[in-house]
Amino acid sequence: MGLGLQQSDTIAFEFYGGTVDGFGSTTTLTATNAVVDGNTFNGSLSLKEDISSKLIGANVVFSSQLRLIDDQSDTGQKLSFAGKLGLISYKIEDELTLYGSGTINGTSYTISSPVLLKIKESGTAPIIGAKLNYAANDDLEFRFGVDYVAGVGGGDLVEADLTIYNIGVSVRF
């Protein structure tokens, strides 16, 4: 969810926040008649990771416009481009659970753990972006943008750079 303020034809400000959820991975170890220290293991054990994040950000946007059609009639068609600089604040939560079933020396075992480990990291990272807008007329606009966020995470989490692609349509009425 976001809010923008157009200061002039070339400068605007964006403020936004949201939640990112549904990212994660599962790693499974499977054994068939594996012997460790004289014990025979059969079955599988999985480690599941669920990652979510809350984001709040602010950007300053610098833009300019080019006219695609330079004729005497004002068709309203314009191609505009914008660059943005800003900061994004993040709070990441990473939860690990363990589950599986199998046998050890012929005795059956099943495991389904609650959250074993919860890793939390928060911080602020710079964001830089660019976008193109095409106004087909005064009421319809198409846009494509790319944002780059450097250095999200760290601490007990892997630090990663994010690339975010934005596609949108605006209808004015």
C-alpha positions in Angstrom: 0.0 0.0 0.0 1.4 3.4 -0.9 0.9 7.1 -1.1 2.5 9.6 -3.5 2.9 13.3 -3.5 3.6 15.2 -6.8 5.7 18.2 -5.8 6.2 19.5 -9.3 6.4 18.2 -12.9 9.8 16.7 -12.2 9.8 15.8 -8.4 7.6 13.5 -6.4 7.7 11.6 -3.1 6.5 8.1 -2.5 5.7 6.5 0.9 4.7 2.8 1.2 4.5 -0.2 3.4 3.5 -3.8 3.1 4.1 -7.5 3.9 6.0 -10.0 1.9 5.1 -13.6 2.7 5.1 -17.1 1.2 8.9 -17.5 0.6 10.7 -20.5 1.9 12.3 -23.8 1.1 12.3 -27.4 2.2 15.3 -29.7 2.4 14.8 -33.5 2.8 17.2 -36.2 3.8 16.2 -39.7 2.8 17.9 -42.9 4.1 17.4 -46.5 3.0 19.2 -49.1 5.2 21.8 -46.5 6.2 24.0 -47.8 9.0 25.4 -45.2 11.4 27.2 -46.4 14.6 25.6 -49.8 14.3 22.0 -48.4 13.9 20.0 -48.9 10.7 18.0 -45.9 9.5 15.1 -45.9 7.0 12.8 -42.9 6.1 13.0 -39.2 5.5 13.5 -36.1 7.6 12.6 -32.6 6.2 13.6 -29.1 7.4 11.1 -26.5 6.3 11.9 -22.7 6.2 9.2 -20.0 6.0 10.3 -16.4 5.5 8.2 -13.2 5.8 9.0 -9.6 6.0 7.4 -6.2 6.8 8.5 -3.2 4.7 8.2 0.5 5.1 9.9 2.9 2.6 10.2 6.4 1.2 11.6 7.6 -2.1 12.2 10.8 -3.9 11.3 10.4 -7.7 12.9 12.6 -10.4 11.1 12.5 -13.8 11.0 13.9 -17.2 8.8 13.5 -20.3 9.3 13.0 -24.0 6.6 13.5 -26.6 6.3 10.4 -28.9 4.2 12.1 -31.6 5.2 15.6 -32.5 2.3 16.8 -34.7 0.0 19.8 -34.5 -2.7 17.9 -32.7 -2.3 17.3 -29.0 -3.1 13.5 -28.8 -1.8 13.3 -25.2 0.6 10.5 -26.0 3.7 10.8 -23.9 6.6 8.7 -22.8 8.0 9.6 -19.4 10.9 8.2 -17.5 11.7 8.5 -13.8 14.6 7.6 -11.5 14.2 7.1 -7.8 16.3 7.1 -4.7 15.2 6.1 -1.3 15.4 4.0 1.8 13.5 0.9 2.8 13.2 -0.4 6.4 12.6 -4.1 6.7 11.8 -6.6 9.5 12.5 -10.2 8.4 11.3 -13.3 10.2 12.6 -16.8 9.3 11.0 -19.8 11.0 12.4 -23.4 10.8 10.4 -26.5 11.5 11.3 -30.2 11.3 9.1 -33.2 10.2 9.4 -36.7 8.9 9.0 -40.4 9.6 10.9 -43.6 9.4 12.5 -46.4 11.4 15.6 -46.8 13.5 16.5 -50.4 14.0 13.0 -51.4 13.0 11.2 -49.1 15.5 8.9 -46.5 13.8 9.3 -42.8 14.5 7.3 -39.8 13.4 8.2 -36.2 14.1 6.3 -32.9 13.4 7.9 -30.1 15.4 6.6 -26.7 16.3 8.9 -23.9 15.2 12.4 -25.0 16.2 14.2 -21.7 15.5 13.0 -18.2 14.7 15.5 -15.8 13.3 14.7 -12.1 13.2 16.6 -9.4 11.5 15.8 -5.7 10.8 17.5 -2.9 9.2 17.4 -0.2 6.5 18.7 -0.5 3.0 19.1 1.9 0.1 16.8 1.6 -2.9 17.4 2.8 -6.5 15.0 2.4 -9.3 13.9 3.5 -12.8 10.6 3.3 -14.6 9.0 4.1 -18.0 5.5 5.4 -18.3 3.5 5.5 -21.6 0.4 7.7 -21.5 -1.8 6.5 -24.4 -4.1 9.4 -23.8 -5.1 11.6 -20.8 -7.0 8.7 -19.2 -4.8 5.6 -19.7 -1.2 5.0 -18.8 1.1 1.9 -18.8 4.2 1.6 -16.8 7.2 -0.7 -16.2 9.9 -0.3 -13.6 12.8 -1.9 -11.9 13.9 -1.3 -8.3 17.2 -2.5 -6.8 17.6 -2.9 -3.0 21.1 -3.6 -1.8 22.1 -5.5 1.3 18.9 -6.9 2.8 19.4 -9.2 5.8 22.8 -10.0 7.3 23.4 -11.0 10.9 22.1 -14.6 11.3 20.6 -14.4 7.8 22.3 -14.4 4.4 22.6 -10.8 3.1 21.0 -10.5 -0.3 20.4 -7.9 -3.0 16.8 -7.7 -4.3 15.6 -6.8 -7.8 11.9 -5.9 -8.0 10.0 -5.6 -11.3 6.9 -3.5 -11.4 4.2 -3.5 -14.2 1.1 -1.5 -14.0 -1.8 0.3 -15.7 -3.4 3.5 -14.5 -6.9 4.6 -15.5 -7.9 8.2 -14.7 -11.6 9.2 -14.4 
